[in-house]
Amino acid sequence: MASPVDLTTIASLEQQLYAAALEMHTLEQAIPAESRPDNITIEFAPEEDQVTITCTLESILSVVNGEATFAVQTYL
């Protein structure tokens, strides 16, 4: 398993998102191919100076005292 990235040392929210996406992708790739999830994709478009990050996560809805909250399930 890769070492977790310390997102608190990264200055911008955009760079934190990119670092977290790379970490998640690396962890997904470490799972055997026959059971590997495909929840995160990172597409590079250097000619447009863009990176597209797509992430699909299962969520859990909780309602307590009429207040709804969402959380994501851990899968890695």
Backbone as a ProteinNet text record, in pm:
[ID]
protein_1_A
[PRIMARY]
MASPVDLTTIASLEQQLYAAALEMHTLEQAIPAESRPDNITIEFAPEEDQVTITCTLESILSVVNGEATFAVQTYL
[TERTIARY]
83.9	0	88.5	47.6	123.5	108.7	207.1	197.8	92.6	6.4	-94.8	-30.9	-90.5	-43.3	-92.9	-5.8	-45.7	-100.4	-232.7	-294.7	-280.9	-251.3	-238.4	-112.2	-19	105.2	93.5	-20.8	-40.9	-123.9	-73.8	-130.2	-270.6	-297	-426.2	-521.9	-649.8	-753.9	-747.9	-717.5	-707.2	-593.9	-480.4	-367.9	-398	-473.2	-513.8	-603.7	-699.3	-787.8	-707	-614.6	-531.4	-447.7	-386.3	-303.5	-387.2	-506.9	-595	-639.6	-671.4	-712.7	-599.3	-478.5	-363.7	-342.9	-357.3	-340.9	-447.7	-573	-681.6	-659.9	-616	-589.9	-478.4	-374.6	-262.9	-310.8	-393.5	-446.4	-537.9	-618.1	-703	-617.2	-511.2	-425.9	-353.6	-339.7	-273.2	-363.8	-492.7	-589	-582.5	-586.2	-580.9	-686.6	-648.5	-733.1	-872.3	-883.8	-1014.5	-1113.4	-1065.6	-1156.4	-1136.5	-1060.2	-1026.6	-1147.1	-1177.2	-1282.5	-1232	-1322.1	-1285.5	-1362.2	-1340.5	-1417.9	-1355.7	-1229	-1163.9	-1087.1	-1105.9	-1030	-968.7	-850.4	-779.2	-738.1	-787.8	-757.3	-676.9	-567.3	-480.8	-503.3	-516.2	-528.7	-425.9	-299.6	-193.4	-212.5	-274	-294.5	-394.2	-477.4	-574.7	-535.6	-422	-377.3	-484.5	-540.6	-647.1	-623.3	-673.9	-682	-827.9	-886.6	-1024.4	-1022.1	-1084	-1090.9	-1236.8	-1263.3	-1397.7	-1391.8	-1477.8	-1477.8	-1621.4	-1648.1	-1779.8	-1764.5	-1835.4	-1827.8	-1968.1	-1981	-2108.5	-2127.8	-2252	-2279.2	-2379.1	-2381.4	-2473.6	-2552.7	-2684.1	-2770.3	-2814.2	-2797.3	-2843.9	-2937.5	-3043.7	-3136.1	-3148.8	-3109.1	-3117	-3189.6	-3298.9	-3379.3	-3418.9	-3451	-3494.8	-3383.8	-3258.8	-3145.8	-3075.6	-3070.4	-3008.6	-2861.4	-2778.4	-2636.5	-2593.5	-2499	-2441.2	-2297.8	-2258.2	-2117.7	-2083.3	-1957	-1916.6	-1860.8	-1884.4	-1834.1	-1688.2	-1613.4	-1473.5	-1469.5	-1386.4	-1373	-1228.1	-1135.4	-993.3	-928.2
-117.3	0	123.7	223.6	347.3	427.9	512.8	600.9	706.1	733.5	835.9	972.8	1052.3	1188.2	1276.4	1361.2	1456.4	1580	1584.7	1693.9	1827.6	1826.3	1952.8	2028.6	1962.3	2029.2	2092	2072.1	2124.9	2252.1	2359.3	2492.3	2513.1	2467.1	2500.2	2381.4	2412.7	2310.8	2230.9	2297.6	2230.4	2127.4	2163.6	2070.9	1955.5	1983.2	1877	1776.6	1825.9	1737.6	1651	1710.8	1637.4	1530.9	1566.6	1471.7	1356.6	1387.8	1282.6	1189.7	1244.6	1163.1	1070.4	1122.8	1038.4	926.8	957.9	857.8	749.2	791	693.8	605.1	665.6	588.2	486.8	527.8	437.7	321	349.8	243.8	148.9	202.7	116.7	22.9	75.8	-4.1	-115.6	-102.1	-205.1	-325.1	-311.3	-420.2	-513.8	-646.3	-739.9	-706.8	-720.3	-679	-739.9	-865.1	-931.4	-873.3	-802.7	-743.4	-592.8	-534.3	-391.6	-304.1	-208.4	-112.5	-13.8	53.1	154.4	281.5	329.7	442.1	577.9	579.7	708.6	705.2	809.6	824.2	963.3	968.9	1095.4	1105	1207.4	1227.2	1355.6	1345.8	1460.2	1513.1	1643.7	1709.3	1822.3	1786.3	1888.4	2000.4	1968.3	2072.7	2178.8	2143.1	2236.8	2282.1	2234.1	2264.3	2227.9	2105.1	2060.7	1918.7	1894.1	1760	1740.2	1627.7	1596.5	1479.2	1497.1	1394	1353.8	1224.2	1172.2	1067	1081.1	987.5	951.5	822.3	773.2	697.3	742.5	680.3	646.1	533.1	498.7	584.4	626.1	713.6	650.1	705.9	662.3	785.3	775.3	883	853.6	949.9	937.2	1053.2	1023.8	1128.7	1118.7	1225.1	1230.4	1358.8	1343.4	1459.4	1546.7	1482.8	1555.4	1617.9	1599.9	1656.6	1546.9	1563.9	1464.1	1496.8	1393	1407.5	1293.2	1321.8	1220.5	1194.9	1069.2	1030.2	932.8	921.3	823.8	700.1	586.7	460.3	441.6	383.2	350.8	229.3	233.5	118	80.5	160.7	127.4	91.8
0	0	0	-77.9	-87.1	40.9	63.7	179.9	153.6	251.4	229.7	210.5	125.6	102.2	216.1	267.2	371.3	302.3	285.7	211.9	282.3	410.9	484.5	446	380.4	340	201.4	135	0	10	-50.7	-28.5	-84.7	-206.2	-267.5	-266.5	-262	-264.8	-395	-505.2	-635.1	-635.6	-580.5	-572.9	-477.2	-369.9	-277.5	-348.3	-427.2	-503.2	-598.5	-670.2	-765.5	-693.8	-581.9	-506.4	-452.4	-400.5	-348.7	-461.2	-576.6	-691.1	-735.7	-741.4	-778.6	-677.1	-549.6	-443.7	-455.7	-477.4	-492.1	-614.5	-723.9	-846.2	-822.9	-754.8	-723.6	-637.6	-538.2	-451.3	-529.5	-620	-703.2	-788.2	-845.6	-933.8	-858.9	-728.3	-647.8	-620.8	-648.5	-627.7	-747.2	-726.9	-839.7	-945.5	-1071.5	-1183.6	-1179.9	-1137.3	-1139.9	-1039.2	-937.6	-838.7	-824.6	-914.6	-905.3	-936.9	-849.3	-881.3	-986.7	-1050.8	-1149.5	-1116	-993.6	-943.6	-972.8	-1011.8	-1035.7	-1167.1	-1245.4	-1369.2	-1371.4	-1425.3	-1439.8	-1585.7	-1652.6	-1793.9	-1809.2	-1882.1	-1904.4	-2046	-2059.2	-2188.8	-2193.9	-2220.4	-2215.6	-2317.9	-2432	-2532.9	-2485.8	-2388.8	-2332.9	-2192.1	-2143.4	-2006.8	-1904.8	-1919.8	-1829.9	-1781	-1661.7	-1605	-1566.1	-1608.6	-1571.5	-1475	-1359.5	-1256.6	-1241.1	-1255.8	-1236.8	-1127.9	-1027.8	-915.9	-880.4	-871.8	-832	-701.8	-599.3	-467.5	-419.4	-351.7	-291	-166.8	-147.5	-33.4	61.8	180.1	284.7	327.4	325.1	370.9	513.5	600.1	738.4	767.8	838.7	882.1	1033.8	1101.9	1247.6	1284.1	1360	1401.7	1282.5	1170.7	1052.4	971.2	1010.9	937.5	859	726	638.6	617.3	623.3	592.3	502.3	417.1	330.3	373.4	363.9	385.6	274.2	243	141.4	209.6	146.2	198.8	159.9	249.2	221.7	131.5	27.7	-59.1	-84.7	-41.8	-61.8	69.9
[MASK]
++++++++++++++++++++++++++++++++++++++++++++++++++++++++++++++++++++++++++++

